[in-house]
Amino acid sequence: VARATQEAGLEIEIRHPDSDEIELFHRRTEMAFGEDYVEGTAERYAPLLDLQRMYMAVDGDDVVGTAADFAFTLTVPGGKVEAAGVTMVGVLPSHRRQGILRGMMRRQLDNVKRHDEPVAILWASEGDIYQRFGYGIATLYSLLDIDRDRARFRNDPGKTGRLRMLEPEKTFETIADVYNRICDVTPGMYERSREWWENTRLHDPPEDREGGGPMFRAVWEKDGRPEAYALYRLHDEWETEPMGHVRVIEAMGTTPEATREIWRFLLNIDLVAHIRGYAQPGIPPLLFMVAEPRRLRARLSDALLVRLVDVKAALEARSYAAEGTLVFEVADAFMPDNAGRWRLEVTADRTSVQRTTDPADLIVGVSDLASVYLGGFTFAQLLHGGQIEEAVPGSVWRADGMFRTDREPWCPQVF
């Protein structure tokens, strides 16, 4: 049992819930976010959450805070890494700003390290909450709001392949392989089990529809093989003509052609005025496909945050675009085992990260190192933003050459 001493003189117990406290855990999570508990939530998440990865902050007999993490396999440049998907983090309004969140983060990240998971990932409800615990923004996403009557493709080769609608019971078997093939080559995406698909992405209760209709599922095939899919719902709104929109929940393709064709389908759905895409890549491929890019009305936002729990293991788990050697001086106040100088050496046949007393090339915080980890940002951007220091001239240029990736990282689902 871990305890966090409070400024108000209280002592809060942080522990795992018992099996008969799981529903209470979820009720307190929803209360922290100002939401009602939906019956069946505890049962739905039971196959996805381990009791030993759930944490409750308890004040006397009252649960006042929660945190949890999923066991994910995350795609990183050139490979995969085990990762903790941090979720359901909340403290009741009555107990905020008293150190409870810090206590839960301490317990959670220590446990992640014991699981030998080199990184933790999360979506933040507010951008500045988690940087103090070593998380750094690692991916972006864009929100699209497209005028249907102005959506046409540039250099359009014409419709190809075959599009068909799917019944709910056939969705997983048809589209999971499409997702897996994209996930395998896209940093920031995590593997989905059948239980994950059924209990999160394809779960479609009326209370989650935000006034829209049911989830529809479409697949695009080429030569008989599924290559793209779309999950979406319609939001009806009428005046003298249709004013509603299509909400694109998830749409992706294995190739540029597949991506174009699944969006061709979405952009031609009748009886709506707009097509709204959520959690699309930061620089969506659609930007280069349409004739009028500004008509996408793309808005950028921070998306996935990454925490390097074990700097050595995390850096050794990914691949690099060039050979070379760099010495990082890393600052990490929350997990001081990561702090100090690390020598990254990349050769044609191996990657090595070791402690060193050599002079540093770059001086970075652990959250800034996390920002470049998936390839979504560069050391040059961090330098120009005043977040890192180049101790040896030219080191930023060398580092960006090594960390460069050929694919923008993307996480298409909040968890």
Buried (B, 14 or more C-beta within 10 A) or exposed (E): EBEBEBEEEBEBBBBBBEEEBBBBBBBBBBBBEEEEBEEEBBEBBBEBBEBEBBBBBBBEEEBBBBBBBBBBBBBBBBEBBBBBBBBBBBBBEEBBEBBBBEBBBBBBBEBBBEBEBBBBBBBBEEEEBBBEBBBBBBBBBBBBBBBBEEBEBEEEEEEEBEBEEBEEEEBBEBBBBBBEBBBEEBBBBBBBEEEBBBBBBBEBEEEEBEEBBEBBBBBBBBEEEBBBBBBBBBBEEEEEEBBBBBBBBBBBBBEEBBBBBBBBBBBEBEEBBBBBBBBBBBBBBBBEBBEEBEBBBBEEEBBBBBBBBBBBBBBBBBEBBEEBBBBBBBBBEBBEEBBBBBBBBBEEEEBEBEEBEEEBBBBBBBBBBBBBBBBBBBBBBBBEEEBBBBBEEEBBEBBBBBBBBEBBBBBBBBB
